[in-house]
Every structure is written in structure tokens, then in C-alpha cells.
Amino acid sequence: MRLLVTICTRNRPKLLEACLRSVTASSVPAGVECAIAVIENNDRITCTPLVERVARETGWNIFVVLEPELGLPFARNRCGITAAERGHDWLLYIDDDEEATPGWLETMIDAALRDEADVHYGRVISVYPPGTPDWMALPEPNKRATGTRLTKAEGHNTLVKTRIFASDGLNLRFDETLRFTGGSDTDFFTRVHQSGAAIRWLGEAVVKENVPANRMTLDWQLQRAFRVAISISVLHEKQRGKAKAVLRSITKGAGRLAGGLVMMIPALPAMLFGTPGRTFAFKQAKQVASGIGSFAYIFGIRPQPYRKVDGA
């Protein structure tokens, strides 16, 4: 088995090094050949000294590939193309702001060897910065049994057969028109599922995501709910056409907006009773923002939050 761990990065050397250190701390089972590709999404390569130092200190085979077209879909496509061209059987996505937990790599490899699935999607747990309000740090329970078949996945902590990218396989790609909007990974893995490939949940394969402090504000969280609603509507348009996406946006948007506003009536006084009340109010505010986002899609509003790089 030949496995390529891929890390997309741009101007986040501290996070990249922490990610690399966590991956290289893993044990590679006998009979498995494993390398790491750092895909630098930039106009030039800047991370070579860091990568070479980590490779030298750990003994791992780590190399850098430049993807000059800015946008995560371009970088993730470069991961798949690189793995396919170099003859790897599998590629494993981990984001540069994530750190692998002990046993992560071994769990992924074991799943690949014993299960016929084409994609294994692992669990991501947020690590919040100091000072994050308790009411904003919502629980992230493992909601599925391992092996559950999925109709979609996301592009972080995901093990993928390279045949999905190979020209003599499914030859699928992330949609590069979604370069800064988000949602390209959900769209991609939805199409992977529709092509007949199997996607399975692997809850024991855990990475921890280091959340930047600037994202733990009420304004950022509400903006995220707003743009995620738009992104979901865009994906529905791709799958089912404009008319059905608009109809869905109207019904979903109206329901979320009305429900959130109605529930804000008890939510506001509930805030006086500490964290549970504030958490409840926070959830209702996000419902309102999501509802507004559904209507914003209809008027052609398309936020591009990933033009900006967060994190160190």
C-alpha cells in the first residue's frame, strides 16, 4: 500500500509545522509506504526550509509542490493529481490548522486495508483559543457509528482512493469556480457518492482543529451561518437547477428566519441565567442569520471568505 498524506497551506508556517509534527509522530505499519506532500497554494514556494528541517529531524519523506492558482479547490485538486501521478494508492487530506491525534494514521490505514470503501471520513474536534465564551464553544459529539455510509464528506481528515482523481478512474475534480466561497469539498464528495463510490464514517480517526481567535466572535459566527446558507443553496442549484434551489431557499429561509425570531423572545431573558441561556440565544441568532443567508442567495450575494488567510 502506497499512501500520500497531503497538507494544503498558505502563509501559516506555525500551524503547518504543528501539523507536520503531529503526522510524523505517527507509526507507519509494516508493508505501507508513506510520504507527505505539502501543497503550497501561493505564487511561489516559501515553506521549503521548514519542510526540509522537519524531514531531516523526523526521517520522513516530505516534499513541497507549488499550486500557484489561489483557492482551496485548486490546492486539493493538486493533491489528488500529485498522488495519482506518483503512483500512490491512497491520499489522505489533513488541513494545516489541524493536528493528528495518537493512532490517527494507523486507524486510517487499517480502514483502507480492511474496508472496500473508496473514501473514509474522520472526525474533527475544535480546539478553541483562550478566552472563548463558554456559550460559543458548543459540544461536538460523535453522532455516527463507524462504518456508516455517507452521501457526502468534507475535505479535511479524509482518506481517498486515488482512482477518484486518476484519468483511467473516475477522473473527478473539485469545482474550481468555488475557489474562495467554500463548499467545494461538499460538492466534490457528493459527486463522488453519485458516481457510485462508497464513503464511510470513521469516528476513531480524530484530528484537532486549532480555531483562530478572530473566528470566536459573535460577528464572525453569524457571518459564517449566513454564508454557509448561501453555499448550501449554490450546491443545490448545481445539483437540481436554479428554480428548485430558489424554492428551497425561500421555504428554508422563511422557516429559519421566522423560527429564530420567535424563539429570540424567550432567548433574550434566558441570557440572564448564565451559559445555558446564552447558548440558547446564540443558536437562535444563528438561525436568523442562516435564514437571511438563504434569501441573500436569491439576490445573487456570494461571499468569498477564503480570500483572507487566518492563523499564524
ZIWOCOR-V786203 format. One record per pair of residues at least 6 apart in sequence whose C-alpha atoms are under 6 Angstrom apart, sorted by the first residue. I is the first residue (numbers start at 1). GAP is how many residues later the second one is. Records with the same first field share a line. If there is no record, write none. Layout:
I->GAP + GAP
//
This chain:
1->31
2->30 + 31 + 86 + 87
3->31 + 85 + 87 + 88
4->30 + 31 + 32 + 87
5->31 + 86 + 87
6->30 + 31 + 32 + 86 + 87
7->31 + 32 + 87 + 88 + 89
8->31
9->31 + 87
10->30 + 31
12->300
14->298
15->81 + 82
16->80
19->77 + 79 + 80
22->77 + 78
23->77
35->26 + 27
36->26
37->25 + 26 + 27
38->26
39->25 + 26 + 27
40->26 + 27
41->26 + 27 + 29 + 34
42->26
43->25
55->7
67->8
71->108 + 109
72->107
73->101 + 103 + 106
80->85
84->78 + 82
89->73
90->70 + 71 + 72
91->68 + 69
92->66 + 67
93->63 + 64 + 65
94->62 + 63
95->61
97->112 + 113
98->110 + 111
99->108 + 109
100->107
101->105 + 106
104->101 + 102
107->98
117->81 + 82
118->43 + 79 + 80
119->40 + 41 + 80
120->38 + 39 + 79 + 80 + 81
121->37 + 80 + 81
122->35 + 80 + 81 + 83
123->80 + 83
124->82 + 83 + 84
125->83 + 84
126->82 + 83
127->82 + 83 + 84
128->83
129->84
135->140 + 143 + 144
146->55 + 56 + 57
147->53 + 54
148->52 + 53
149->50 + 51
150->49 + 50
151->39 + 42
152->37 + 38
153->33 + 36
154->31 + 32
155->30
163->6
164->6 + 7 + 8
165->6 + 7
174->10 + 14
175->9
178->6
180->124 + 126 + 127
181->123
183->48
212->99
222->64 + 67
225->61 + 64 + 65
226->63 + 64 + 67
229->61 + 64 + 65
230->63 + 64 + 67
233->12
236->9
237->8
249->45
253->38 + 41
256->31 + 35
257->31 + 34
260->24 + 27 + 28
267->14
270->7
271->6 + 7
//
